[in-house]
Amino acid sequence: MHASKRGKSSSKKPFSLKLMRTVPEWVEMTADEVEKKVEGLANQGLSTSKMGIILRDSYSVPSVALVTGKKMTRILKEKKKGGMIPEDLQNLMEKALKLRKHIEEHKNDVHHMRVLQLTESKIRRLVKYYRREKVLPEDWKYKPEVAEVILRK
């Protein structure tokens, strides 16, 4: 985003799963079982990405949306288990807090000051998107002091 990307290395689902419209026959769990498992993993305090990895690796569920017809965040909203802040925004806020603590200790570290500026820029851009999509309230604003309180919970 802020610098040219060198490669295209990233994790991608297998090609056949992208084209699938039906649940593969080797998936043993039903939609209700998957929803109960998602709710159980949410009770353990896991993030949606970690839940997806556990379901994929331990329970052979290639895609929650493919099996249940709903994305994991929608399942969590229906069960009233989802957090107020989306996971990607929460991860960026944690990164910004760690950078702030580092800069407090090392006041002359201009490289990390720049990284903090770029990270907070990404946070503001993401907040703007989530407000527009009505995931966050209209008056929600990123402030480092408030972020620290929110992430302590």
VENBEL-V169528 format. One record per residue. N is the residue number from 1. SS is DSSP state (a for helix, b for strand, c for the rest). OMEGA is omega in radians with two decimals (none if undefined). D_FIRST is the distance of its C-alpha to the first C-alpha in whole Angstrom. Layout:
# VENBEL-V169528
n = {N	N}
ss = {SS	SS}
omega = {OMEGA	OMEGA}
d_first = {D_FIRST	D_FIRST}
This chain:
# VENBEL-V169528
n = {1	2	3	4	5	6	7	8	9	10	11	12	13	14	15	16	17	18	19	20	21	22	23	24	25	26	27	28	29	30	31	32	33	34	35	36	37	38	39	40	41	42	43	44	45	46	47	48	49	50	51	52	53	54	55	56	57	58	59	60	61	62	63	64	65	66	67	68	69	70	71	72	73	74	75	76	77	78	79	80	81	82	83	84	85	86	87	88	89	90	91	92	93	94	95	96	97	98	99	100	101	102	103	104	105	106	107	108	109	110	111	112	113	114	115	116	117	118	119	120	121	122	123	124	125	126	127	128	129	130	131	132	133	134	135	136	137	138	139	140	141	142	143	144	145	146	147	148	149	150	151	152	153}
ss = {c	c	c	c	c	c	c	c	c	c	c	c	c	c	a	a	a	a	a	c	c	c	c	c	c	c	c	c	c	c	a	a	a	a	a	a	a	a	a	a	a	a	a	c	c	c	c	a	a	a	a	a	a	a	a	a	a	a	a	c	c	c	c	a	a	a	a	a	c	c	c	a	a	a	a	a	a	a	c	c	c	c	c	c	c	c	a	a	a	a	a	a	a	a	a	a	a	a	a	a	a	a	a	a	a	c	c	c	c	a	a	a	a	a	a	a	a	a	a	a	a	a	a	a	a	a	a	a	a	a	a	a	c	c	c	c	c	c	c	c	c	c	c	a	a	a	a	a	a	a	a	a	c}
omega = {-3.09	3.11	-3.11	-3.13	-3.04	-3.05	3.12	-3.10	3.06	3.13	3.14	3.08	3.10	-3.05	-3.08	-3.14	3.13	-3.08	-3.09	3.06	3.13	-3.14	3.10	-3.08	-3.12	3.08	-3.04	-3.08	3.06	-3.13	3.13	3.12	3.14	3.13	3.11	3.13	3.09	3.13	3.11	3.12	3.09	3.10	3.10	3.10	-3.13	3.08	-3.10	3.14	3.10	3.09	3.13	3.12	3.13	3.13	-3.14	-3.02	-3.04	-3.03	3.09	3.06	-3.05	-3.12	3.12	-3.13	3.13	-3.09	-3.02	-3.06	3.13	3.06	-3.08	-3.13	3.10	3.08	-3.13	3.09	3.12	3.13	-3.11	3.13	-3.06	3.09	3.14	-3.06	3.09	-3.01	-3.11	3.09	3.13	3.12	3.11	3.13	3.08	3.12	3.14	3.12	3.11	3.12	3.12	3.12	3.12	-3.10	3.07	3.14	-3.07	-3.00	-3.09	-3.11	-3.05	3.11	-3.12	3.03	3.11	3.11	3.10	3.10	-3.13	3.13	3.13	3.03	3.09	3.13	-3.13	3.12	3.14	3.09	3.11	3.11	-3.09	3.03	3.13	3.14	3.10	3.01	3.06	3.09	-3.09	-3.08	-3.11	-3.13	3.12	2.99	-3.09	-3.13	-3.14	3.13	-3.14	3.12	-3.11	-3.07	3.10	-3.06	none}
d_first = {0	4	6	7	8	12	13	13	15	15	18	20	23	26	26	30	28	26	29	31	33	35	35	36	40	39	38	40	39	40	37	39	39	35	35	38	36	32	34	36	33	31	35	34	31	28	25	24	22	25	27	26	26	30	31	30	31	34	35	34	32	30	28	29	28	30	33	34	32	30	27	27	26	28	31	30	31	34	35	34	32	28	27	26	22	20	19	15	16	19	17	14	17	19	16	17	20	21	19	21	24	23	23	26	28	26	26	25	22	20	17	17	17	14	12	14	13	9	11	13	11	9	13	14	12	13	16	16	16	18	21	21	21	24	23	23	26	26	26	24	22	20	22	22	26	26	23	25	28	26	25	29	30}
